[in-house]
Amino acid sequence: MKKTELFFIHINSFIEHMKTELKSDKTIETYINGLNSFRKYLTEVLNMDIEKMTFNDINDNIIRSYLKYVVDIGSSLATRNIKLVSIKEYIRYCAHHDITLVPLQLSVSKIKTKKVIPKQHNWITKEQMELLLEQPSRNRTGIRDRFIILFLFSTGTRLNEMLECRIGDIHLNNKDPYVIVTGKGNKRRVIPLTNELIENMKVYINLFHRNSSPEDYLIYTIHDSRKYKMSQDNVQRILRKYGHMAKKADANMPELHPHMLRHSFGAILYRSGMSRAEIAKLMGHEQESTTEIYVETDVEMIKETLKRISDSQKIKDDYENLSEEEKDRLNKMFYADKSIKN
């Protein structure tokens, strides 16, 4: 690579590099779209010749003018930041292979991302979460739906990460029970389980996985007598259903979606005193634009933090369709000091 080389000539090798780094398909697509947007700005707005455009023609001022243009045409600051990261990562890759491009990398690295103000109702409060968990009935379907809501909130997993979980990923017999999830780029991570989620999970598994194998999906639907991984749309419908029910009691309940529960989990961890590095590791955040070194997450510390956000839910509802054994399990799960009256 030389400064006189065409600027976009290494795109294909950059894409292959990202694949070897186990970047997710979505991340790779985002970078490609960002670089393509930059290319269009250079050729269509600045009228630069793509066949003659070299690294010498690119500098931090041009990139700053591009980012201003992105915002001026109506894109959000979040979009502006994503496009900046795409350019930074490409130039960093090129500079890694050619030391003469390091000055360009250093000048571009000084361009800061803009602070994005979180959208209103981007998370739910502890009280709203309690209200949400009160909505499902105590029948078989309600127990499944409540478990799905609690799993997303108590683990901070992405929707697809939860749906990809299999029975073999659940480890309840350890001193500190945990679940293994597979995140972006097929990276696996361990998430400790709260006491409340453990009790709910035991009831859920007893009802839905009595004869399951380790390879069976944790959350599933049945078609033609066969188990299939539940669809994302199905989970979205479940959350909307109970969100609308909860809104009757709390007009401020936001429109619910899986990522809101994940964001709520992260916000609570942060307010509980966990560092951003530890939260990032626990939640599987990709950190392409920073050199922050993740610290090794201490399971005991996380468990103690999670305990502070877990309260038993006192829910009264009809559950007459359950067996006596299942009712007894539910009594222990929902009520610490009294039994449910029929």
N, C-alpha and C positions, 0 to 999 in steps of 0.2 A: 504494500500500500504506500502510495506517495501522494503528496499534496496536489500533484498535477493529475492524479487519477480522477476519473469521473466520480462524482459524489455518491451516486446510488448504485455503483457497480457491485457492491458487496452485499446487497440485500439478500440474495439467495443463501450465501454462506452464513449471514446473520440469522436467518430463519432456521437453518440447520443447527446452528449453535444453540439457539433457544430450545430446540427439541432435545438436544443432548443434555441441556440443563434441566430437563423435565418441566419446562413451562407448560401450562395448560393450553389447550387449543384456543380457548377464549382469550388468554393473555396474548398469544401469538397473533391472533386475528386483530386484537386491539392495537398492537404495535404496527402491524402492516397498514391498518386503516389510518393510523396517525402519520406514518411516513408518507402514505399516498396523499393525504391531505396537504402535507408540507410540499410535496412535489407539485401539486396543482397550484398552490399559491405561488411557487417560484416561476412556474411556466405560464400561468394564466393571468396572474396579477402583476408580477414583476417582469413578465415577458422574457425570462431567461431561457436559453436554449438547453434542453435536457441533454443533448448530445455533446455539449461543450462545457457543461457545468462541472467544475472540479471542487475539491476540498478547499482550494484557495479562494473560491467564490463565496464560501459559507463562513459566516462569523456570528458572534453573539448578537450584534445589532440586527442582522437579518432575521434571526430567530425571534428576537423580541418584537420586531415589527409584525412577524407572522402571528405571534400569540395575541397581539393587540387586535389584529385583523379577525382572528377567531372569535374573540369576545364581541367585536363591533358588529359582526354579522348575526349575533344573537345566541351564540353558544354559551353554555354555563361556564363558571369558573372551574367546575369539576372536569368538564370536557377539555378546557384549556390546559389543565394540569396533566391530564392523561396524554395529550398530544406532546407536551413538553417532555414527559418521561420517555415517550417513544423515541424522540430525537436524541435525548441524552444517552439512552441505552445503545442506540446504533453507533453514535460517535464514540462512546466508551469502548464498544467492541472493536471498532476500527483502530482506535488509539492503542489498544492492547497489542495489536499486531504491528503497529508502526509508531515508533517513539516520536517521529516528527509531527504526529497529529495530537500529541499530548497537550501542547499549548491551546489548541482548539477545544479539547475536552475540558481543560481547566477553566477557560473563559465561559464556556456554556454551562459548566457546573455551578457557576455563580448566579445563574438565573433561578430565582426562587419560585416555588409553587405558591399560588395564592390561597389564602385561608378561605375555606368554604364554610359558610355558616350552615349548620345542620337545619334540615327542613323541620318545620313545626310538626309535632307529633311523630317524631322519628323513633320514639321508644314509648313504652307504656310504663306506668308507675307500678310499684309493688301492690298498691290497693287495686289497681285495674287488673293486674295479673290474678289476684285472688278472686276478683269478681268473674273473670273469664273462666277460671277453673271450676266455678260453681255451676256453670251452665250445662255441661253434659249430664244426661240421665245416668242412673246407676245400672243400666242394662249393659249387655255385652258391647254393643256399638258405642255407647257413651264412655265406657271404660277405655276402649281403644282410642277414641277421639281425645279424651283427657290425657291419656298417656302421650299421644303425639304432641299435644300442646306443651306438656310439661317437659318432654324430652328436648324439644327445640329450645325452650327457654332455659333449661337447667344445664345444657351442654354448650350452647352457643354455636351449634353446628349449622352449616349451610343446609338448605333443604335437600339437595342431592346427596350430601354426605350422610344424612340420616337415612334416606331411602336406600342407599347402598350398603348400609349396615346389615350384617348377617348375625345369626345366633352365635356363631363362633367368635364374633368380635366382642361379645359381652362377657365380662369376667366379674362375677358376683361373689365368688368364693375366696377371693384374696382378702388380705387384711384391709386394704384400701381398694374397694371395687372400682372398676374403670371400664371404659369402652374404647375400642380402637376404631378411629374413623380414617377414611382415605380421602384426602383433600385434593386441591389443585395439583396437577403434575404427578398424580398418583403418590403423593407424599402422605405417609401415615403418621398419626399422632395419637397420644394417649390423653384421654379426658377423664379425670376423677368424677365419680358420681355422688350427688348429694344423698343424704339419708332418705329424703322424701322421694326422690326419683327411684332409689333402690327398692323401696317398699312398693311403689307403683309398678315398677318393672317386674317384680316377683309375681304380683297379681296378674299383670298383663301376660307374662310368659306362661303362667299356669292356665290361663284361659285360652290362649291362642297358639301355644307351642308345646303342648304336652308330648307330642310325638314327632317333633321337628328334628332335623339334622343340623349340624353346624353350618351347612351351606345355605340353609333357608334364610330368606330375607326377614329381618326383624319386623318390618311393616309391610303388610301384603294385602292383596285382594284375591278373591277366588272367582275364577271363570271356568266353566265346564269342569268343575270338581278339581281344578288345579290351582296351585298358589302362584301368583305373579307379584312382582314388585309393584307397590302402589305408585300411581302416576303423580306427578307434581301437581297437575290440575286438581286431582282429588283432594290432596292436602290443602290446596288453596281454597277449595270449596268448604272444607271443614272449618278452617280458620274464619272465613267470612261468615259462615253460619253462626258460630258462637260469638263472634265479634258483634254481629247485629243483635243477637239476643242480649248481650251485655250492655249494649248501647241504650237499651230501654231503661236500664237502671242508672247509667252514667252517660249523659249526653256528650261528654268530652272524650269518650272512648274513640280512638282513631280507627280509620279503616285498616284492618289487620292484614298482615302478610308475613310469611316466614322470616324474611330478613329483619323485620321489625323486632321479632323475638330475639334474634341473634344480636341485634344492636343493643337491645335492652340488657342482655346478658353482659355484653362488654362494658356498657355504661355503669352497671352496678359493680362490676369488678373494679373499675377505675375509681369509683367513689368509695369503694371499700379499702382502698390503699394499695392495690396491686400495681406494679410498675407497668408502663406501656410495653416494655420489652417482653415481660412475662405474659401479658395479655395477648400480644401478637403471637407468641409461640403457642399458647393454649388454643387460640382461635384459628391458627393456620393462615395468618395474613402473609401475603407475599410482600417483600420489601425491596423491589427492584431499584427504587430511586434513593435508597439510603444505605450507608455503610454501618448502620447500627448492628452491633453484635448481640444476637439473642443469648440471654442467660439460660442455663439449664433450669427448667421448671421443677420446683420442689413439690412433689405430690402432696406431702403433708401440709405445706403452706397453702396450696390451692384448696385442699379439702377444708381447712379451717376457714378460709375466706368464703367458700361456697356455703358453709354451714350458716353464716351470718345472713344469707339471703333466703334461707329455706325455713318456712313456717308450715306447720301442719294446717291443712285446709279443712274447715268444718262445714261440710256440705250435707244438706238434707234433701233427699229425693227418693223417688220410688225405685226399688231395686228387687222387687219381688220375683223377677225372672231368674234370679241366681239361686244356686244350691245353697244349703246351709253351710257347707264348707267354705264356699266363696263369700258368703255373707260375713262369716267369721273373719276371713282374711281382710275384707273391706272394713270391718269394724276396727281392726287393728291399724289399718292404713290411714283411715280418716279421723279416728277418735282415739286420743291417747288415754282418756280418763272415763269414758262412758261408752256404752253400746248403743247402736241404732235401734230404735223401737219400731216394731212392725205396725 
